[in-house]
Amino acid sequence: MTTFNVVAGGRPQVLVDEQQLTQIQGELNRRGIELERLKAAFETLASINAPAKFIAASMALCNELASRWKAERVGIGFLKGRYVRLQALSHTEKITRHMQLVQDIESAMEESLDQDLEILFPPPKDASFVYRSAEKLSAKHGPNAICSFPLRREGKVVAVLTLERKFDKPLLLDEIETLRLTCDLFTARLVDLYEHDRWVGAKAAKATRNGLAWFVGAKNTWAKVIAIAVCVFLAITIFVKTDYNTEGSFTFEAEERQIVPAPFEGFLKTVNVQIGDPVWTKQTAGPFDQLAGAESLAPLLIRRPATVLATLETAELESQLAQAKADQQTHEHERDIARSQNKFGEMQQKQAEADKSAAQAAQLQWRLDHAAIETPVDGVVFAGDLKQKLGAPVKTGDELFQVGDRDKLRAAITIPEDEIAEVKIGQKGELATSTYPGDRIPFTVVRVDPLAVVSDQHNVFKVRAQFAKNDIRNWMKPGMEGIAKVDVGRARLLWIGTHKLMGWIRMKLWLWL
């Protein structure tokens, strides 16, 4: 810069070249404009620093931009998959994706994203970008002047900001520069909020993708991972063998179960047992009864199981027995009188009547002897809850109780018809009851019923399974149910997963052809 020192009126002065002074003033004006831009950018950035949530920060940003730039609408959308989804819109609390306005704004944002350019409408004369969606947005919801700014993070477009002003007040070049600076400043903060304010599943998915991208590359990461996973899955299913189990429901049942019927027609007088009670026969209880007779403390130490299950009413039988015996004696006395008078025909008649009375008395005596219904075997009562039926009539042969040995249990497993061919005698397996699902009990298949039965409109086969003595639990009772799995051998995973489907297809094709 050229300067001249002169003395005027006794005071030194500095003269500056007019051209240089103009340049200095222009530089000062330019820096002043830049400072104003920077001020506007920082003031906008301050509006999103306070909110801790992404949605609140986005709404504050859109409202601040709309107020500062006198815009009709300001929206911000983030890339989600392959599409941009509008996250916030100025002066709008709730965004409904079915709104036509929202769809048109997202289309304009995607137009800017796809071209990675700022899209202006109305466009400059020398514009080389596509602005069809921006034009449609302006025509349907304006007319407005539109400007879309792609927001970049690490060189990639992650979001788009769209600002709409009145058509006669489009953004000037200086305003566009200021908005561009503002976008560069708030993008990092907004993107961080967007990534950290999502639910844990989305965060985990992004972290997983970033980790996988280190192995397979950043482009098409999920497609590559899926392709690799499919190949590995096919290789495992084709070549790897594993244990194959056939599954079915089961029910515990006693190997031997004695049915105790009513010995004759009568009425229940007493019931001494209920379901689950242990019972002893007379032979088993004999030694205990002898011990109890010798040692008075024996009944206190050991509770004697019942031998008599129930009794029938005998009062009427005793009356009939007394009458039958009296009739027998009368007929025998009359027989003796007829013999003494040599009336042989009458003697034979009275003998027959005496025999008949004797037979009736013997029958009545038998009933009295069997009125106390005893257990035929040692074990527990499986069925026969009759304490609520005292005094009820019973008929000859009616089932009163079921008694069996609880330690001799087996499982009746129901196997579907399409899997019964895989089950063989001697195969092993495990079962678990609904009561104790964590206790797996091993078993051995001992019988496969040759005849199918219908259950729930499907053919099934009953498979009988036996337990080792050490595997029987104290809590196992007849009637308990659960799930059983029979180990039928080793097979490839592909066959295990598809053999039922292939069998169904073969059946259908064979029937159809």
C-alpha positions as CSV (number, residue, x, y, z in Angstrom):
1,M,0.0,0.0,0.0
2,T,1.4,3.4,-1.0
3,T,1.5,6.1,1.8
4,F,2.7,9.7,1.8
5,N,3.9,11.6,4.8
6,V,3.1,15.4,4.6
7,V,3.1,18.3,7.0
8,A,0.1,20.5,7.0
9,G,-0.5,23.2,9.6
10,G,2.4,22.0,11.5
11,R,0.9,18.5,12.0
12,P,2.1,15.3,10.1
13,Q,-0.6,13.5,8.1
14,V,-0.6,10.1,6.3
15,L,-2.2,10.0,2.9
16,V,-3.5,6.6,1.6
17,D,-4.1,5.5,-1.9
18,E,-7.8,5.5,-2.7
19,Q,-7.8,2.1,-4.4
20,Q,-6.1,0.5,-1.5
21,L,-8.7,2.1,0.9
22,T,-11.5,0.6,-1.2
23,Q,-10.0,-2.8,-1.0
24,I,-9.7,-2.5,2.8
25,Q,-13.3,-1.5,3.1
26,G,-14.4,-4.4,1.0
27,E,-12.4,-6.8,3.1
28,L,-13.9,-5.4,6.3
29,N,-17.4,-5.7,4.8
30,R,-16.8,-9.3,3.8
31,R,-15.5,-10.3,7.2
32,G,-18.5,-8.5,8.7
33,I,-20.8,-10.7,6.6
34,E,-18.9,-13.8,7.6
35,L,-19.2,-12.9,11.2
36,E,-23.0,-12.4,10.8
37,R,-23.2,-15.8,9.2
38,L,-21.2,-17.3,11.9
39,K,-23.4,-15.6,14.5
40,A,-26.6,-16.8,12.9
41,A,-25.1,-20.4,12.7
42,F,-24.0,-20.4,16.4
43,E,-27.4,-19.0,17.5
44,T,-29.1,-21.8,15.6
45,L,-26.8,-24.4,17.0
46,A,-27.5,-23.1,20.5
47,S,-31.2,-24.0,20.1
48,I,-30.5,-27.7,19.8
49,N,-27.9,-27.9,22.6
50,A,-30.4,-27.8,25.4
51,P,-32.7,-30.7,24.5
52,A,-31.4,-34.1,25.4
53,K,-33.8,-36.0,23.1
54,F,-33.6,-36.2,19.4
55,I,-37.2,-35.3,18.6
56,A,-37.2,-32.3,20.9
57,A,-33.9,-31.1,19.4
58,S,-35.2,-31.6,15.9
59,M,-38.4,-29.7,16.6
60,A,-36.4,-26.8,18.2
61,L,-34.1,-26.7,15.2
62,C,-36.9,-26.6,12.7
63,N,-38.8,-23.9,14.6
64,E,-35.6,-21.8,15.0
65,L,-34.8,-22.0,11.3
66,A,-38.4,-21.2,10.3
67,S,-38.4,-18.2,12.6
68,R,-35.0,-16.9,11.7
69,W,-35.4,-17.3,7.9
70,K,-39.1,-16.4,7.8
71,A,-39.9,-19.8,6.2
72,E,-43.3,-21.3,5.7
73,R,-42.1,-24.8,6.6
74,V,-38.8,-26.4,7.7
75,G,-38.5,-30.1,7.8
76,I,-35.6,-32.5,8.6
77,G,-35.5,-36.2,7.5
78,F,-33.0,-38.9,8.2
79,L,-32.0,-41.8,6.0
80,K,-33.6,-45.1,7.2
81,G,-32.6,-48.0,5.0
82,R,-32.9,-46.8,1.4
83,Y,-35.5,-44.0,2.1
84,V,-35.6,-40.7,3.9
85,R,-38.2,-40.5,6.7
86,L,-39.4,-37.1,7.9
87,Q,-38.5,-36.8,11.6
88,A,-39.6,-33.2,12.5
89,L,-41.6,-30.4,10.8
90,S,-41.8,-26.9,12.1
91,H,-44.8,-26.0,14.1
92,T,-46.1,-29.6,13.8
93,E,-46.2,-31.8,16.9
94,K,-47.3,-35.1,15.3
95,I,-46.3,-36.3,11.9
96,T,-48.6,-38.8,10.2
97,R,-46.9,-40.7,7.4
98,H,-50.2,-41.0,5.5
99,M,-50.4,-37.2,5.0
100,Q,-49.8,-36.2,1.4
101,L,-47.7,-33.3,2.5
102,V,-45.3,-35.6,4.4
103,Q,-44.9,-37.9,1.4
104,D,-44.2,-35.0,-0.9
105,I,-41.6,-33.5,1.5
106,E,-39.9,-36.9,1.8
107,S,-39.8,-37.2,-2.0
108,A,-38.1,-33.8,-2.3
109,M,-35.6,-34.9,0.3
110,E,-34.9,-38.2,-1.4
111,E,-34.3,-36.2,-4.6
112,S,-31.6,-34.2,-2.9
113,L,-30.2,-37.4,-1.3
114,D,-30.0,-39.3,-4.5
115,Q,-28.1,-36.5,-6.3
116,D,-26.1,-35.5,-3.3
117,L,-26.7,-31.9,-4.2
118,E,-28.5,-28.8,-2.9
119,I,-31.8,-28.7,-4.8
120,L,-33.3,-25.2,-5.4
121,F,-36.7,-24.3,-6.8
122,P,-37.1,-22.2,-8.7
123,P,-33.8,-23.4,-10.1
124,P,-31.1,-21.1,-11.5
125,K,-30.9,-20.8,-15.3
126,D,-27.8,-23.0,-15.6
127,A,-29.1,-25.7,-13.3
128,S,-28.1,-29.2,-14.2
129,F,-29.9,-31.1,-11.4
130,V,-33.3,-32.7,-11.3
131,Y,-35.9,-30.9,-9.3
132,R,-39.1,-32.6,-10.3
133,S,-40.2,-33.6,-6.7
134,A,-39.3,-30.1,-5.5
135,E,-41.5,-28.6,-8.2
136,K,-44.4,-30.9,-7.3
137,L,-44.1,-30.0,-3.6
138,S,-44.2,-26.3,-4.5
139,A,-47.1,-26.7,-6.8
140,K,-49.3,-28.8,-4.5
141,H,-48.5,-27.1,-1.2
142,G,-47.5,-23.6,-2.1
143,P,-46.4,-22.0,-4.3
144,N,-43.2,-21.9,-2.3
145,A,-39.5,-21.5,-3.0
146,I,-37.8,-24.6,-1.9
147,C,-34.2,-25.4,-0.9
148,S,-33.0,-28.9,0.2
149,F,-29.6,-29.3,1.9
150,P,-28.0,-32.7,2.3
151,L,-26.5,-33.2,5.7
152,R,-23.2,-35.1,5.7
153,R,-21.4,-37.1,8.4
154,E,-17.9,-38.5,7.5
155,G,-18.6,-37.7,3.9
156,K,-21.9,-39.6,3.7
157,V,-25.3,-38.1,3.4
158,V,-27.2,-39.1,6.5
159,A,-30.1,-36.6,6.5
160,V,-31.7,-33.8,4.5
161,L,-33.0,-30.4,5.5
162,T,-35.8,-28.8,3.4
163,L,-36.8,-25.2,3.8
164,E,-39.8,-23.6,2.1
165,R,-40.3,-19.8,1.8
166,K,-42.9,-17.8,-0.1
167,F,-42.4,-18.0,-3.9
168,D,-41.6,-14.3,-4.3
169,K,-38.9,-14.4,-1.6
170,P,-36.5,-17.2,-2.6
171,L,-33.2,-17.7,-0.7
172,L,-30.4,-15.4,-1.8
173,L,-26.9,-16.6,-2.3
174,D,-25.7,-15.1,1.0
175,E,-28.5,-16.8,2.8
176,I,-27.8,-20.1,1.2
177,E,-24.1,-19.8,2.3
178,T,-25.2,-19.0,5.8
179,L,-27.6,-22.0,5.9
180,R,-24.9,-24.2,4.5
181,L,-22.6,-23.2,7.3
182,T,-25.4,-23.7,9.9
183,C,-26.0,-27.2,8.5
184,D,-22.3,-28.1,8.8
185,L,-22.3,-27.0,12.5
186,F,-25.5,-28.7,13.8
187,T,-25.2,-32.0,11.8
188,A,-22.8,-33.7,14.1
189,R,-24.9,-32.9,17.2
190,L,-28.2,-33.9,15.6
191,V,-26.8,-37.2,14.2
192,D,-25.4,-38.1,17.6
193,L,-28.8,-37.6,19.2
194,Y,-30.5,-39.6,16.5
195,E,-28.2,-42.5,17.0
196,H,-28.2,-42.6,20.8
197,D,-31.9,-41.8,21.3
198,R,-33.1,-45.0,19.5
199,W,-34.2,-48.2,21.2
200,V,-31.6,-50.7,22.2
201,G,-32.4,-53.1,19.3
202,A,-31.6,-50.4,16.7
203,K,-28.4,-49.5,18.5
204,A,-27.4,-53.2,18.6
205,A,-28.2,-53.6,14.9
206,K,-26.0,-50.6,14.0
207,A,-23.2,-51.8,16.2
208,T,-23.4,-55.3,14.7
209,R,-23.4,-53.9,11.2
210,N,-20.3,-51.7,11.9
211,G,-18.5,-54.7,13.4
212,L,-19.4,-56.9,10.4
213,A,-18.4,-54.2,8.0
214,W,-14.8,-54.6,9.3
215,F,-14.8,-58.2,8.0
216,V,-16.9,-58.0,4.8
217,G,-16.7,-54.4,3.8
218,A,-18.9,-51.3,4.3
219,K,-20.9,-51.7,1.1
220,N,-23.9,-54.1,1.1
221,T,-22.8,-55.4,4.5
222,W,-26.1,-57.1,5.4
223,A,-26.4,-58.7,1.9
224,K,-22.9,-60.2,2.2
225,V,-23.5,-61.4,5.7
226,I,-26.8,-63.0,4.8
227,A,-25.2,-64.7,1.8
228,I,-22.3,-66.1,3.9
229,A,-24.8,-67.2,6.6
230,V,-26.9,-69.0,4.0
231,C,-23.9,-70.9,2.6
232,V,-22.8,-71.9,6.1
233,F,-26.3,-73.0,7.0
234,L,-26.6,-75.1,3.9
235,A,-23.2,-76.7,4.5
236,I,-24.1,-77.5,8.1
237,T,-27.5,-79.0,7.2
238,I,-26.2,-81.1,4.3
239,F,-23.1,-82.5,5.9
240,V,-23.5,-82.4,9.7
241,K,-25.3,-85.3,11.5
242,T,-27.0,-85.1,14.8
243,D,-29.3,-87.1,17.1
244,Y,-32.8,-87.3,15.7
245,N,-35.7,-87.6,18.2
246,T,-39.3,-88.3,17.6
247,E,-41.6,-86.6,20.0
248,G,-45.0,-87.5,21.5
249,S,-47.1,-87.0,24.6
250,F,-47.2,-89.6,27.3
251,T,-49.2,-90.7,30.3
252,F,-47.9,-92.7,33.3
253,E,-49.8,-95.9,33.8
254,A,-49.4,-98.9,36.1
255,E,-48.1,-102.1,34.6
256,E,-50.6,-104.2,36.6
257,R,-53.8,-102.7,37.8
258,Q,-56.3,-104.7,39.8
259,I,-60.0,-103.7,39.6
260,V,-61.9,-104.3,42.8
261,P,-65.6,-104.8,41.9
262,A,-68.7,-104.9,44.1
263,P,-69.2,-108.5,45.2
264,F,-73.0,-108.3,45.4
265,E,-75.8,-105.8,45.2
266,G,-76.1,-103.6,48.3
267,F,-75.3,-100.3,49.8
268,L,-72.0,-98.7,50.8
269,K,-71.6,-98.6,54.5
270,T,-68.0,-97.4,55.0
271,V,-65.1,-96.3,52.8
272,N,-61.7,-96.6,54.4
273,V,-59.4,-95.3,51.7
274,Q,-59.1,-92.6,49.1
275,I,-57.0,-92.2,46.0
276,G,-53.3,-92.4,46.7
277,D,-53.5,-94.3,50.0
278,P,-51.3,-97.4,50.4
279,V,-53.0,-100.7,51.0
280,W,-51.8,-104.1,52.2
281,T,-53.2,-107.6,51.8
282,K,-53.8,-109.8,54.9
283,Q,-50.6,-111.8,54.2
284,T,-48.5,-108.6,54.1
285,A,-50.2,-107.1,57.2
286,G,-50.0,-110.3,59.2
287,P,-46.4,-109.9,60.6
288,F,-47.1,-106.2,61.3
289,D,-50.2,-107.1,63.3
290,Q,-48.3,-109.7,65.3
291,L,-45.6,-107.1,66.0
292,A,-48.3,-104.5,67.0
293,G,-49.8,-107.1,69.4
294,A,-46.5,-107.7,71.0
295,E,-45.1,-104.1,71.0
296,S,-47.6,-101.4,71.8
297,L,-45.4,-98.7,70.2
298,A,-45.4,-100.3,66.8
299,P,-48.5,-98.6,65.5
300,L,-47.1,-95.2,66.6
301,L,-43.9,-95.8,64.6
302,I,-45.4,-97.2,61.4
303,R,-48.8,-96.3,60.1
304,R,-50.5,-99.5,59.0
305,P,-52.0,-99.3,55.5
306,A,-55.6,-100.4,55.2
307,T,-56.5,-103.9,54.2
308,V,-60.3,-103.4,54.0
309,L,-61.1,-100.9,51.3
310,A,-64.8,-100.5,52.1
311,T,-67.8,-102.4,53.6
312,L,-71.3,-103.0,52.4
313,E,-74.4,-102.8,54.6
314,T,-75.1,-106.2,56.2
315,A,-78.1,-105.8,58.5
316,E,-80.6,-107.1,56.0
317,L,-78.3,-110.0,55.1
318,E,-78.0,-111.0,58.7
319,S,-81.8,-111.0,59.1
320,Q,-82.2,-113.1,55.9
321,L,-79.5,-115.5,57.0
322,A,-81.2,-116.1,60.4
323,Q,-84.5,-116.7,58.5
324,A,-82.8,-119.1,56.1
325,K,-81.2,-121.1,59.0
326,A,-84.6,-121.2,60.8
327,D,-86.3,-122.5,57.6
328,Q,-83.6,-125.1,57.2
329,Q,-84.1,-126.4,60.7
330,T,-87.9,-126.5,60.3
331,H,-87.7,-128.4,57.0
332,E,-85.2,-130.9,58.6
333,H,-87.6,-131.5,61.5
334,E,-90.5,-132.0,59.2
335,R,-88.3,-134.4,57.1
336,D,-87.6,-136.5,60.2
337,I,-91.3,-136.7,61.1
338,A,-92.2,-137.8,57.6
339,R,-89.4,-140.5,57.8
340,S,-90.8,-141.8,61.0
341,Q,-94.2,-142.2,59.4
342,N,-92.8,-143.9,56.4
343,K,-94.0,-141.1,54.2
344,F,-91.1,-141.2,51.7
345,G,-92.6,-138.8,49.2
346,E,-93.1,-136.1,51.8
347,M,-89.7,-136.8,53.2
348,Q,-88.0,-136.2,49.9
349,Q,-89.9,-133.0,49.5
350,K,-88.9,-131.7,52.9
351,Q,-85.3,-132.7,52.2
352,A,-85.3,-130.7,49.0
353,E,-86.7,-127.7,50.9
354,A,-84.1,-128.1,53.6
355,D,-81.3,-128.2,51.0
356,K,-82.7,-125.1,49.3
357,S,-82.7,-123.2,52.6
358,A,-79.2,-124.5,53.3
359,A,-78.0,-123.1,49.9
360,Q,-79.7,-119.8,50.6
361,A,-78.0,-119.6,54.0
362,A,-74.6,-120.5,52.4
363,Q,-75.0,-117.8,49.8
364,L,-76.0,-115.2,52.4
365,Q,-73.1,-116.3,54.6
366,W,-70.7,-115.8,51.6
367,R,-72.1,-112.3,51.1
368,L,-71.6,-111.6,54.8
369,D,-68.0,-112.9,54.6
370,H,-67.3,-110.7,51.5
371,A,-69.1,-107.6,52.8
372,A,-65.7,-106.3,53.8
373,I,-64.1,-105.5,50.5
374,E,-60.3,-106.3,50.8
375,T,-57.4,-105.3,48.5
376,P,-56.3,-108.2,46.3
377,V,-52.7,-106.9,46.0
378,D,-50.2,-104.6,47.8
379,G,-49.9,-101.2,46.4
380,V,-51.8,-97.9,46.3
381,V,-55.3,-96.9,45.3
382,F,-55.3,-95.5,41.8
383,A,-59.1,-94.9,41.4
384,G,-62.1,-95.0,43.7
385,D,-63.0,-91.8,45.4
386,L,-66.2,-93.1,47.2
387,K,-66.2,-91.2,50.5
388,Q,-68.8,-88.8,49.0
389,K,-71.1,-91.8,48.1
390,L,-71.7,-93.4,51.5
391,G,-75.1,-95.1,51.5
392,A,-75.3,-95.2,47.7
393,P,-76.4,-98.4,46.0
394,V,-74.0,-100.6,44.1
395,K,-74.7,-103.4,41.7
396,T,-72.8,-106.7,41.4
397,G,-69.7,-106.2,39.3
398,D,-69.6,-102.4,39.6
399,E,-66.0,-101.1,39.6
400,L,-65.3,-99.6,43.1
401,F,-61.5,-99.3,43.2
402,Q,-58.4,-99.7,41.1
403,V,-55.3,-100.9,43.1
404,G,-51.8,-101.4,41.8
405,D,-48.1,-101.2,42.5
406,R,-46.9,-97.6,42.1
407,D,-43.3,-98.8,41.8
408,K,-44.2,-100.7,38.6
409,L,-45.0,-97.8,36.3
410,R,-44.6,-97.5,32.6
411,A,-45.2,-94.7,30.1
412,A,-47.8,-94.9,27.3
413,I,-46.3,-92.6,24.6
414,T,-48.5,-91.4,21.7
415,I,-46.5,-91.4,18.4
416,P,-47.9,-89.9,15.2
417,E,-48.5,-92.3,12.3
418,D,-45.9,-90.6,10.0
419,E,-43.1,-91.2,12.6
420,I,-43.9,-94.7,14.0
421,A,-41.7,-96.3,11.4
422,E,-38.7,-94.8,13.1
423,V,-39.5,-96.2,16.5
424,K,-38.1,-99.7,17.4
425,I,-38.1,-101.8,20.5
426,G,-35.0,-101.2,22.6
427,Q,-34.5,-97.6,21.7
428,K,-33.8,-95.1,24.5
429,G,-35.3,-91.8,25.2
430,E,-36.2,-89.2,27.9
431,L,-39.4,-87.8,29.1
432,A,-40.4,-84.8,31.3
433,T,-43.7,-84.3,33.1
434,S,-45.7,-81.1,33.2
435,T,-45.3,-81.1,37.0
436,Y,-41.5,-81.4,37.0
437,P,-40.4,-80.2,33.5
438,G,-36.7,-79.9,34.6
439,D,-36.4,-83.6,35.6
440,R,-35.6,-85.7,32.6
441,I,-36.3,-89.4,33.2
442,P,-34.7,-92.0,30.9
443,F,-36.7,-94.9,29.5
444,T,-36.5,-97.8,27.2
445,V,-39.1,-98.8,24.5
446,V,-40.4,-102.2,25.3
447,R,-43.5,-102.5,23.1
448,V,-45.0,-100.9,20.0
449,D,-48.7,-101.5,19.7
450,P,-49.5,-103.0,16.2
451,L,-52.9,-101.3,15.9
452,A,-53.4,-97.6,15.5
453,V,-56.0,-95.6,17.4
454,V,-57.6,-92.3,16.5
455,S,-56.8,-89.2,18.6
456,D,-57.9,-85.7,17.7
457,Q,-58.9,-87.0,14.2
458,H,-55.4,-88.4,13.6
459,N,-54.0,-91.9,13.6
460,V,-51.5,-92.5,16.4
461,F,-49.7,-95.5,17.8
462,K,-49.2,-96.3,21.5
463,V,-45.6,-97.1,22.5
464,R,-44.9,-98.6,25.9
465,A,-41.8,-97.4,27.7
466,Q,-40.2,-99.0,30.8
467,F,-38.0,-97.4,33.5
468,A,-35.0,-98.7,35.3
469,K,-35.7,-99.2,39.0
470,N,-33.2,-96.5,39.9
471,D,-34.9,-94.0,37.6
472,I,-38.4,-94.2,39.2
473,R,-39.1,-91.0,41.2
474,N,-41.2,-90.9,44.4
475,W,-43.5,-88.3,42.9
476,M,-44.4,-90.4,39.8
477,K,-48.1,-91.3,39.8
478,P,-50.4,-92.9,37.2
479,G,-52.2,-90.3,35.1
480,M,-49.4,-87.7,35.1
481,E,-48.7,-86.4,31.6
482,G,-45.9,-84.7,29.7
483,I,-43.6,-84.9,26.6
484,A,-41.4,-87.8,25.6
485,K,-38.6,-87.9,23.1
486,V,-37.4,-91.2,21.6
487,D,-33.8,-91.3,20.2
488,V,-34.2,-93.0,16.9
489,G,-30.7,-92.5,15.6
490,R,-28.4,-90.0,13.9
491,A,-29.4,-88.2,10.7
492,R,-28.4,-85.1,8.6
493,L,-30.0,-81.9,9.6
494,L,-31.3,-81.4,6.1
495,W,-33.2,-84.7,6.3
496,I,-34.5,-84.0,9.8
497,G,-35.9,-80.6,8.7
498,T,-37.4,-81.8,5.4
499,H,-38.3,-85.4,5.5
500,K,-41.9,-84.8,6.6
501,L,-42.4,-82.2,3.9
502,M,-40.9,-84.5,1.3
503,G,-43.1,-87.3,2.4
504,W,-46.2,-85.1,2.1
505,I,-45.2,-83.9,-1.3
506,R,-44.6,-87.5,-2.5
507,M,-48.0,-88.5,-1.2
508,K,-49.7,-85.6,-2.9
509,L,-48.0,-86.1,-6.2
510,W,-48.6,-89.8,-6.2
511,L,-52.3,-89.3,-5.5
512,W,-52.6,-86.5,-8.0
513,L,-50.9,-88.4,-10.8
